[in-house]
Amino acid sequence: MDELADSQAFFGLEYRPGEKSEVWHCKECDRLIIFDDDRIYVTRYMRRAFGVRHSLGLMPTVAFSTRGVLYSEELFFDEVDEYLTEKTYRGEAPEYEFFDAEYACSNLFLTPRIMRREVFDNPSKSFGDWYRAELSKTSNALFDQNDVACARPLKQWLVSPEDMSTLARHD
């Protein structure tokens, strides 16, 4: 994302293979259903690991894990829109403006750098629909926005052998 920090819109970034996963959360059974790299079929099922938040140790390091941001695009964007619109009305707009190119200062709409500065790293505003996350082939852990080191997971899901065997039978 750093190489595209000023040249692309955050929500329109194209990801290289292995950089993006879509995660669906079932509110009835608390399972995660994961689609990797925009595939149309499920690649992993995960079930919640309980007691993680109260564990005394740090989360075990998982080989081949990726740290990033997990967010609900629709809800998250609505919050960002409301926040930046309020700033605009108060005359505190950042270096771009939603609808008026005169105020855009040649910046693309919500570049990764602007998103990082105005949203992800902004201590004065907490957006409730995003978390720091660590995803591997066997685990998905969510961390508080302020847990930059990703040291203590709020929630964690692990690949479910039962669900994966069912998935394998249907392939």
C-alpha positions in Angstrom: 0.0 0.0 0.0 2.9 2.4 0.7 4.0 2.4 -3.0 0.4 3.6 -3.9 0.0 6.0 -1.0 -0.6 9.1 -3.1 -1.6 7.7 -6.5 -4.7 5.5 -5.8 -7.9 5.7 -3.9 -7.9 3.5 -0.8 -11.2 1.7 -1.5 -10.2 1.1 -5.2 -6.8 -0.5 -4.6 -6.0 -3.5 -6.6 -4.4 -6.2 -4.5 -1.7 -8.6 -5.6 -2.4 -12.3 -5.1 -2.4 -13.3 -1.5 -3.0 -9.7 -0.2 -6.8 -9.7 0.2 -9.4 -12.0 1.7 -13.1 -11.5 2.1 -14.4 -12.6 5.5 -18.0 -13.3 6.2 -19.1 -13.7 9.8 -22.2 -15.7 10.6 -23.9 -14.1 13.6 -25.9 -17.3 14.3 -23.0 -19.8 14.7 -20.1 -17.3 15.0 -18.1 -19.0 12.3 -16.0 -17.1 9.8 -16.3 -18.1 6.1 -13.2 -16.9 4.1 -12.8 -16.3 0.4 -9.2 -15.6 -0.6 -8.2 -13.4 -3.5 -11.8 -12.7 -4.7 -12.5 -16.4 -5.3 -16.1 -17.4 -5.7 -15.8 -20.4 -3.5 -15.1 -20.8 0.2 -11.4 -21.4 1.0 -11.6 -21.7 4.8 -14.0 -22.1 7.6 -13.0 -20.9 11.1 -14.6 -21.3 14.5 -14.1 -19.0 17.5 -11.3 -19.8 19.9 -12.7 -18.8 23.4 -10.7 -17.5 26.3 -8.2 -15.7 24.1 -8.7 -12.3 25.5 -8.1 -13.5 29.1 -5.0 -15.5 28.3 -1.9 -14.5 30.1 0.5 -15.0 27.2 0.8 -13.3 23.9 -0.7 -14.7 20.8 1.5 -17.4 19.4 3.4 -16.4 16.3 1.9 -18.0 13.2 4.1 -18.6 10.2 3.0 -17.0 7.0 0.6 -14.6 8.6 -0.4 -11.2 7.2 -1.2 -8.2 9.3 -3.6 -5.6 8.0 -6.9 -4.0 8.5 -10.3 -5.8 8.7 -13.3 -3.5 8.1 -16.9 -3.5 7.0 -16.6 -1.5 3.8 -20.1 -0.2 3.8 -20.4 0.7 7.5 -16.8 1.9 7.7 -17.2 4.2 4.7 -20.4 5.7 6.1 -18.6 6.6 9.3 -15.7 8.1 7.4 -18.1 10.1 5.2 -19.9 11.5 8.2 -16.7 12.4 10.0 -15.2 14.2 7.0 -18.5 15.9 6.1 -18.7 17.3 9.7 -15.1 18.6 9.3 -16.0 20.2 6.0 -19.1 22.0 7.5 -16.8 23.3 10.3 -14.3 24.6 7.8 -11.7 22.0 9.0 -11.7 19.9 5.8 -8.5 18.0 5.1 -6.6 18.6 1.9 -9.4 17.3 -0.3 -13.1 17.9 -0.5 -15.8 15.4 -1.4 -17.6 17.3 -4.1 -15.6 20.3 -5.1 -12.5 19.8 -7.2 -11.3 23.3 -6.3 -10.4 22.0 -2.8 -9.0 18.7 -3.8 -5.5 20.1 -4.3 -4.9 17.5 -7.1 -5.3 14.7 -4.6 -7.3 11.6 -5.4 -10.2 10.9 -3.2 -9.2 9.1 0.0 -5.7 7.9 -0.9 -4.0 5.4 1.4 -1.9 8.1 3.0 -5.0 10.3 3.7 -6.9 7.3 5.1 -3.9 6.4 7.4 -3.6 10.0 8.6 -7.3 10.9 8.9 -8.7 7.6 9.9 -6.4 4.7 10.9 -3.9 6.8 12.9 -6.3 9.5 14.1 -6.4 9.5 17.9 -9.2 12.1 18.0 -11.7 9.9 16.2 -12.5 6.3 16.7 -14.1 4.5 13.8 -15.9 1.4 15.3 -16.0 -0.7 12.2 -12.4 -1.5 11.7 -9.8 -3.6 13.6 -6.2 -4.5 13.2 -6.1 -8.1 12.1 -3.6 -10.9 11.6 -4.7 -13.6 9.2 -2.9 -16.9 8.4 -3.9 -20.2 6.8 -5.0 -21.4 10.2 -6.1 -18.4 12.2 -7.7 -15.0 12.1 -7.2 -12.6 15.1 -8.7 -9.2 15.7 -7.0 -6.5 17.7 -8.0 -3.2 19.2 -7.3 -0.2 16.9 -4.7 1.1 19.3 -2.9 -2.3 19.7 -0.2 -1.4 17.1 2.0 -4.3 18.1 -1.0 -6.7 17.7 0.0 -8.2 21.1 -3.4 -9.1 22.7 -6.2 -10.3 20.5 -9.8 -9.3 21.2 -11.1 -12.2 19.3 -9.6 -15.1 17.5 -10.9 -17.8 15.1 -9.1 -21.0 14.2 -9.6 -23.2 11.1 -12.2 -25.9 11.9 -11.1 -29.4 10.9 -14.7 -30.5 11.0 -15.9 -27.8 8.6 -12.9 -28.2 6.4 -13.4 -31.9 6.0 -17.0 -31.2 5.0 -15.8 -28.6 2.5 -13.3 -31.1 1.1 -16.0 -33.7 0.5 -18.0 -31.1 -1.6 -15.0 -30.2 -3.8 
